[in-house]
Amino acid sequence: MSAATVAQQLRRRQRQDELSGAAVRAITGDAALHFRDGQLWRAMRPVPQHAPHLRTDLETDTATCLRGAADGAALRQAHSDAALHRQLCPADPVERLVFELLEQLRCETRLPRGMAGVAANLRHRFMAWSRAFHRSGLTEGHLGILLYTVAQVSWSRLTGEPVLEETEDLIEATRAAIVPVLGTALAGLRAQRHDQAAYAAHALALARAVAQMIRAEAPLAGEDDENSASAARAGFALWLDFDEPPAEAFALADSGHSRVLADATDGYRAFTTRYDREVRAATLVRLALLDEYRTRLDARIARAGVNIARLARRLRAALSQPRVDGWSFGEESGRIDGRRLAQLVCSPSERRLFRLEAHKAHADCVIGFLIDCSGSMKAQAEPLTLLIDMLTRALDQAGVATEVLGFTTNAWNGGRARA
């Protein structure tokens, strides 16, 4: 694959992330939500999407499918109480799977009126996922066809839409067998879809009934059925990971304890600065080694795939303040611009005779990074360098001055001040 093709794909992905993020923010009103490589994030933390039909593939999914997944994620954030959902979520894996799917379908029915395009996107996304699930062969086993039928029947009951025509005959026998058992719960889902807590009671009952059906058939299943069951579970992609993953953090060097500092009444003070010296770090390293470090760092940044331009825009918005910077001429209100009065004589209907103060965003600040360069930080040297380099690049693009400072000692444990 050529470099031009790769660059084009990256631009397409970035464009799709920007469009999906804009749609989510418009529906939810949450400015912290955005997409990164097809994954929904809130600020700097990923937002898990457990519903199977919201899992996307940027390489194969169409633009309409991606829009449908983004719209579904937005409605989930807008209409689902995450704390209540975690509280009610069952422990059994199959029950969790069904319960999570039903909650997502409930949120998708809460679409405000007048959003026909969003409704079409949601329907297209669910139908595309249904076709992919069926064509992958996951409906050939008893577990796969049962879970697929539950998904189709639940979606149809909640939305009022017919099930996928391509698989309507395939699921007919399973639907006829389960509807008498699940009928009450299915009716309750549609009736209580505007009340998450009341809806959850019916969803839990339905999930437990489905799990019981699977457990009842498990002793009768052969090896082939067991393999198809595992494949069906993997196809739904909802196993166990229902909590937000912890944010990755840098490993921290353990801090020590100083009895002298603890007993001091005036806190920390420098005993002497007589032997301190300041040097430019670049002068301590050979030029050839600097070039090698720069090449390695650029390669790691490229592999990380961080969007420096987007980071710069966010930093500029966070750090900038509006400031008067010149004038905006040709306005229809404001202060009279004496240089344009002649236009009024020539054209009495002319109204753009005024000027206004132009306010532009300026980041009037300096951000400094103070880094511990002692031996205890050696393990963190490369990831920390990567982070600092990306931040300084982004801050430079945002018009913010930066400085990177480091400190260390000449000897182990700091050495002793000379007499």
C-alpha positions as CSV (number, residue, x, y, z in Angstrom):
1,M,0.0,0.0,0.0
2,S,1.5,3.3,-1.1
3,A,2.1,6.2,1.3
4,A,-0.5,8.3,-0.6
5,T,-3.2,5.6,-0.1
6,V,-2.4,5.4,3.6
7,A,-2.6,9.1,4.0
8,Q,-5.9,9.2,2.2
9,Q,-7.3,6.5,4.5
10,L,-6.1,8.4,7.6
11,R,-7.7,11.6,6.4
12,R,-11.0,9.7,5.7
13,R,-10.9,8.2,9.2
14,Q,-10.2,11.6,10.8
15,R,-13.1,13.1,8.8
16,Q,-15.4,10.4,9.8
17,D,-14.4,10.8,13.5
18,E,-15.1,14.5,13.3
19,L,-18.5,14.0,11.7
20,S,-19.5,11.3,14.2
21,G,-18.3,13.4,17.1
22,A,-20.3,16.4,15.9
23,A,-23.4,14.3,15.6
24,V,-23.0,12.9,19.1
25,R,-22.4,16.4,20.6
26,A,-25.4,17.8,18.8
27,I,-27.8,15.1,20.1
28,T,-26.4,14.9,23.7
29,G,-25.3,18.5,24.3
30,D,-22.1,17.1,25.8
31,A,-19.1,19.0,24.5
32,A,-16.7,16.5,26.0
33,L,-17.8,13.6,23.7
34,H,-15.7,12.9,20.6
35,F,-14.6,10.0,18.4
36,R,-11.1,8.6,18.1
37,D,-10.4,5.8,15.6
38,G,-14.1,4.9,15.6
39,Q,-14.3,4.7,19.4
40,L,-16.4,7.1,21.5
41,W,-14.5,9.1,24.2
42,R,-15.6,11.5,26.9
43,A,-12.7,13.9,27.4
44,M,-9.7,11.6,27.9
45,R,-11.6,8.4,28.8
46,P,-13.1,5.9,26.4
47,V,-16.9,5.3,26.6
48,P,-17.5,1.5,26.1
49,Q,-20.1,0.5,23.6
50,H,-21.4,-3.0,24.5
51,A,-24.3,-3.3,22.1
52,P,-23.2,-5.6,19.3
53,H,-24.6,-3.5,16.5
54,L,-22.7,-0.4,17.6
55,R,-19.3,-2.1,17.0
56,T,-17.9,-0.7,13.7
57,D,-15.1,-1.4,11.4
58,L,-13.8,1.7,9.7
59,E,-12.3,-0.4,6.9
60,T,-15.5,-2.2,5.8
61,D,-18.5,-0.3,7.1
62,T,-20.2,2.2,4.9
63,A,-20.7,5.9,5.8
64,T,-24.3,5.3,6.6
65,C,-23.4,2.4,8.9
66,L,-20.9,4.6,10.8
67,R,-23.5,7.4,11.1
68,G,-26.0,4.9,12.5
69,A,-23.6,3.7,15.1
70,A,-22.7,7.2,16.1
71,D,-26.4,8.2,16.4
72,G,-27.1,5.0,18.5
73,A,-24.2,5.9,20.8
74,A,-25.5,9.4,21.2
75,L,-29.0,8.3,22.1
76,R,-27.5,5.9,24.6
77,Q,-25.6,8.7,26.3
78,A,-28.6,11.0,26.2
79,H,-31.3,8.6,27.5
80,S,-29.6,6.0,29.7
81,D,-28.6,6.4,33.4
82,A,-25.2,4.7,33.4
83,A,-25.1,4.3,37.2
84,L,-28.6,2.8,37.3
85,H,-27.7,0.5,34.4
86,R,-24.6,-0.8,36.2
87,Q,-26.6,-1.4,39.4
88,L,-29.2,-3.5,37.6
89,C,-26.9,-5.3,35.2
90,P,-27.0,-9.1,35.9
91,A,-23.8,-11.1,36.6
92,D,-24.5,-14.0,34.3
93,P,-22.7,-13.5,30.9
94,V,-25.7,-14.4,28.7
95,E,-28.1,-12.4,30.8
96,R,-25.7,-9.4,30.6
97,L,-25.5,-9.8,26.9
98,V,-29.3,-9.7,26.4
99,F,-29.8,-7.0,29.0
100,E,-27.2,-4.7,27.4
101,L,-28.8,-5.2,23.9
102,L,-32.3,-4.4,25.2
103,E,-31.1,-1.2,26.9
104,Q,-29.5,0.0,23.7
105,L,-32.7,-0.7,21.7
106,R,-34.7,1.2,24.3
107,C,-32.5,4.2,23.9
108,E,-32.9,4.1,20.2
109,T,-36.7,4.3,20.5
110,R,-36.3,7.6,22.4
111,L,-35.5,9.5,19.2
112,P,-37.1,13.0,19.1
113,R,-39.6,13.6,16.4
114,G,-38.5,15.3,13.2
115,M,-35.2,13.4,13.0
116,A,-36.1,11.2,10.0
117,G,-32.4,11.0,8.9
118,V,-31.3,9.7,12.3
119,A,-34.1,7.1,12.3
120,A,-33.0,5.9,8.9
121,N,-29.4,5.7,10.0
122,L,-30.3,3.6,13.0
123,R,-32.5,1.2,11.0
124,H,-29.7,0.8,8.3
125,R,-27.1,0.1,11.0
126,F,-29.2,-2.6,12.7
127,M,-30.1,-4.2,9.4
128,A,-26.5,-4.2,8.3
129,W,-25.4,-5.9,11.5
130,S,-28.2,-8.5,11.2
131,R,-27.1,-9.4,7.7
132,A,-23.4,-9.7,8.7
133,F,-24.3,-11.8,11.7
134,H,-26.4,-14.2,9.6
135,R,-24.0,-14.4,6.7
136,S,-21.1,-15.2,9.1
137,G,-22.8,-18.5,9.9
138,L,-23.4,-17.7,13.5
139,T,-27.1,-18.5,13.2
140,E,-26.4,-22.2,12.4
141,G,-26.1,-23.2,16.1
142,H,-28.9,-23.3,18.7
143,L,-27.4,-20.5,20.7
144,G,-26.7,-18.3,17.7
145,I,-30.3,-18.6,16.3
146,L,-31.8,-18.1,19.7
147,L,-29.9,-14.9,20.5
148,Y,-30.4,-13.6,16.9
149,T,-34.1,-14.3,17.1
150,V,-34.4,-12.5,20.5
151,A,-32.6,-9.5,19.0
152,Q,-34.8,-9.4,15.9
153,V,-38.1,-9.8,17.8
154,S,-37.1,-7.3,20.5
155,W,-36.1,-4.7,17.9
156,S,-39.3,-5.3,15.9
157,R,-41.5,-4.9,19.0
158,L,-39.8,-1.8,20.2
159,T,-39.6,0.0,16.9
160,G,-42.7,-1.3,15.1
161,E,-40.5,-2.2,12.1
162,P,-40.6,-5.7,10.4
163,V,-37.7,-8.1,11.1
164,L,-35.0,-8.6,8.4
165,E,-36.8,-10.1,5.4
166,E,-33.7,-12.1,4.5
167,T,-33.9,-14.2,7.7
168,E,-37.7,-14.0,8.4
169,D,-38.3,-17.6,7.4
170,L,-35.1,-18.8,9.2
171,I,-36.3,-17.5,12.6
172,E,-39.9,-18.3,12.2
173,A,-39.8,-21.6,14.1
174,T,-37.6,-20.2,16.9
175,R,-39.9,-17.1,17.2
176,A,-43.0,-19.3,17.5
177,A,-41.3,-21.3,20.3
178,I,-40.1,-18.4,22.4
179,V,-42.8,-15.7,22.0
180,P,-45.3,-17.6,24.3
181,V,-42.6,-17.7,27.0
182,L,-41.3,-14.1,26.4
183,G,-44.6,-12.5,25.3
184,T,-45.3,-10.7,28.6
185,A,-41.8,-9.4,28.9
186,L,-41.8,-8.2,25.3
187,A,-45.1,-6.4,25.8
188,G,-43.7,-4.7,28.9
189,L,-40.6,-3.5,27.1
190,R,-42.6,-1.4,24.7
191,A,-45.0,-0.1,27.3
192,Q,-42.2,1.0,29.7
193,R,-39.6,2.2,27.2
194,H,-39.8,5.7,28.6
195,D,-39.0,4.6,32.2
196,Q,-35.5,3.0,32.5
197,A,-36.1,1.4,35.9
198,A,-39.5,-0.1,35.0
199,Y,-38.2,-1.2,31.6
200,A,-35.2,-2.9,33.3
201,A,-37.6,-5.2,35.2
202,H,-39.0,-6.6,32.0
203,A,-35.6,-6.7,30.4
204,L,-34.2,-8.7,33.3
205,A,-37.1,-11.1,33.1
206,L,-36.5,-11.6,29.4
207,A,-32.7,-12.0,29.9
208,R,-33.2,-14.6,32.6
209,A,-35.7,-16.6,30.5
210,V,-33.3,-16.7,27.5
211,A,-30.4,-17.8,29.8
212,Q,-32.6,-20.5,31.2
213,M,-33.4,-21.8,27.7
214,I,-29.7,-21.9,26.9
215,R,-28.9,-23.8,30.1
216,A,-31.7,-26.2,29.5
217,E,-30.4,-27.1,26.0
218,A,-26.7,-27.2,27.0
219,P,-26.7,-30.8,28.3
220,L,-28.2,-31.9,25.0
221,A,-25.7,-30.1,22.8
222,G,-22.9,-31.9,21.1
223,E,-19.4,-30.7,20.4
224,D,-20.4,-28.9,17.2
225,D,-23.2,-27.1,19.0
226,E,-20.7,-26.1,21.7
227,N,-18.3,-24.6,19.1
228,S,-21.2,-22.7,17.4
229,A,-22.3,-21.5,20.8
230,S,-18.8,-20.1,21.5
231,A,-18.8,-18.5,18.0
232,A,-22.1,-16.9,18.6
233,R,-21.0,-15.4,21.9
234,A,-17.9,-14.0,20.2
235,G,-20.0,-12.6,17.4
236,F,-22.1,-10.6,19.8
237,A,-18.9,-9.2,21.3
238,L,-20.4,-8.4,24.6
239,W,-18.5,-10.6,27.0
240,L,-17.7,-9.4,30.5
241,D,-16.1,-6.0,29.8
242,F,-19.1,-3.9,31.0
243,D,-17.1,-1.4,33.0
244,E,-15.1,1.5,31.7
245,P,-11.5,0.5,31.2
246,P,-9.1,2.3,33.5
247,A,-7.2,5.2,31.9
248,E,-3.6,4.3,31.1
249,A,-1.1,6.2,33.2
250,F,2.6,6.5,33.4
251,A,4.4,4.5,36.0
252,L,5.5,6.8,38.8
253,A,8.8,6.5,40.6
254,D,8.3,5.9,44.3
255,S,9.0,9.0,46.4
256,G,11.1,8.8,49.5
257,H,10.7,10.2,53.0
258,S,13.0,12.7,54.6
259,R,13.0,13.0,58.4
260,V,15.0,16.2,58.2
261,L,12.4,17.8,55.9
262,A,9.6,16.5,58.0
263,D,11.1,18.0,61.2
264,A,12.1,21.3,59.6
265,T,9.9,24.3,60.6
266,D,10.5,26.4,57.5
267,G,9.9,23.6,55.0
268,Y,12.3,22.9,52.1
269,R,15.2,25.2,51.4
270,A,18.3,24.9,49.3
271,F,21.4,24.5,51.5
272,T,23.5,26.1,48.9
273,T,23.3,26.9,45.2
274,R,26.9,27.7,44.8
275,Y,27.8,24.6,42.8
276,D,24.6,24.5,40.7
277,R,25.1,24.9,37.0
278,E,22.8,25.3,34.0
279,V,23.5,23.7,30.6
280,R,21.7,23.1,27.4
281,A,20.9,19.4,27.3
282,A,21.7,19.2,23.5
283,T,25.3,20.2,24.2
284,L,25.8,17.1,26.3
285,V,25.0,14.6,23.5
286,R,26.8,13.9,20.2
287,L,25.1,15.3,17.1
288,A,24.9,11.8,15.5
289,L,23.2,10.5,18.7
290,L,20.8,13.4,18.7
291,D,19.8,12.6,15.1
292,E,19.3,8.9,16.0
293,Y,17.1,9.9,19.0
294,R,15.1,12.2,16.8
295,T,14.5,9.5,14.2
296,R,13.3,7.0,16.9
297,L,11.0,9.6,18.4
298,D,9.4,10.6,15.1
299,A,8.8,6.9,14.3
300,R,7.1,6.3,17.7
301,I,4.9,9.4,17.2
302,A,3.9,8.2,13.7
303,R,3.0,4.8,15.2
304,A,1.0,6.4,18.0
305,G,-1.3,8.1,15.5
306,V,-2.0,11.1,17.7
307,N,-3.8,13.9,15.9
308,I,-1.5,16.8,16.8
309,A,-3.6,19.4,15.0
310,R,-6.8,18.4,16.9
311,L,-4.8,18.5,20.2
312,A,-3.5,22.0,19.3
313,R,-7.1,23.2,18.6
314,R,-8.3,21.9,22.0
315,L,-5.3,23.5,23.8
316,R,-5.8,26.8,22.0
317,A,-9.5,26.8,23.0
318,A,-8.6,26.0,26.6
319,L,-5.7,28.5,27.0
320,S,-6.7,31.4,24.8
321,Q,-8.6,34.6,25.9
322,P,-10.3,37.1,23.6
323,R,-8.3,40.3,23.2
324,V,-8.8,43.4,21.1
325,D,-6.6,43.1,18.0
326,G,-7.3,45.9,15.5
327,W,-10.5,46.8,13.8
328,S,-13.1,45.1,11.7
329,F,-14.2,47.5,8.9
330,G,-17.3,47.5,6.7
331,E,-19.7,46.7,9.5
332,E,-23.4,47.8,9.6
333,S,-23.2,49.1,13.2
334,G,-20.6,50.4,15.6
335,R,-18.4,53.4,15.3
336,I,-18.6,55.6,12.2
337,D,-15.6,55.1,9.9
338,G,-14.8,58.5,8.5
339,R,-13.0,57.1,5.5
340,R,-16.3,55.6,4.3
341,L,-18.4,58.7,4.5
342,A,-17.8,59.5,0.8
343,Q,-19.6,56.3,0.0
344,L,-22.7,57.6,1.8
345,V,-22.8,60.6,-0.5
346,C,-22.4,58.4,-3.6
347,S,-24.8,55.7,-2.4
348,P,-27.3,56.8,0.2
349,S,-28.5,53.2,0.8
350,E,-25.0,52.1,1.7
351,R,-25.0,50.9,5.3
352,R,-21.6,49.4,5.8
353,L,-20.1,52.6,7.1
354,F,-19.0,51.5,10.6
355,R,-16.2,49.7,12.3
356,L,-16.0,47.5,15.3
357,E,-13.2,46.4,17.6
358,A,-11.9,43.0,16.4
359,H,-11.5,40.4,19.1
360,K,-9.1,37.6,18.5
361,A,-8.1,34.7,20.7
362,H,-4.6,35.0,22.2
363,A,-2.8,32.5,24.4
364,D,-0.8,34.9,26.6
365,C,1.0,32.3,28.7
366,V,4.1,30.1,29.0
367,I,3.9,26.4,29.9
368,G,6.9,24.8,31.4
369,F,7.7,21.2,31.9
370,L,10.1,20.3,34.8
371,I,11.4,16.8,34.4
372,D,13.3,14.6,36.9
373,C,16.3,13.3,34.8
374,S,17.8,11.2,37.6
375,G,18.5,7.5,37.3
376,S,15.3,6.6,39.0
377,M,13.4,7.9,36.0
378,K,15.3,5.9,33.4
379,A,12.4,3.4,32.9
380,Q,10.1,6.3,32.1
381,A,12.5,8.2,29.8
382,E,11.1,7.1,26.4
383,P,7.4,7.3,27.0
384,L,7.8,10.6,28.9
385,T,9.9,12.0,26.0
386,L,7.2,11.0,23.6
387,L,4.5,12.8,25.7
388,I,6.5,16.0,26.1
389,D,7.4,16.2,22.4
390,M,3.8,15.8,21.3
391,L,2.6,18.4,23.9
392,T,5.2,20.9,22.9
393,R,4.4,20.5,19.2
394,A,0.7,21.0,19.9
395,L,1.3,24.0,22.1
396,D,3.6,25.6,19.5
397,Q,0.8,25.2,16.9
398,A,-1.6,26.7,19.4
399,G,0.7,29.8,19.7
400,V,1.7,29.0,23.3
401,A,5.3,29.4,24.4
402,T,6.9,26.4,26.0
403,E,10.0,25.5,27.9
404,V,11.3,22.1,28.9
405,L,13.6,22.0,31.9
406,G,15.3,19.0,33.6
407,F,17.2,18.5,36.8
408,T,19.6,15.9,38.1
409,T,22.5,15.5,40.4
410,N,26.3,15.1,39.8
411,A,26.5,12.1,42.1
412,W,24.5,9.3,43.7
413,N,22.2,10.7,46.4
414,G,23.1,14.2,45.4
415,G,26.6,14.2,46.8
416,R,27.8,16.7,49.4
417,A,28.1,20.4,49.2
418,R,31.8,21.3,49.3
419,A,33.1,23.2,52.3
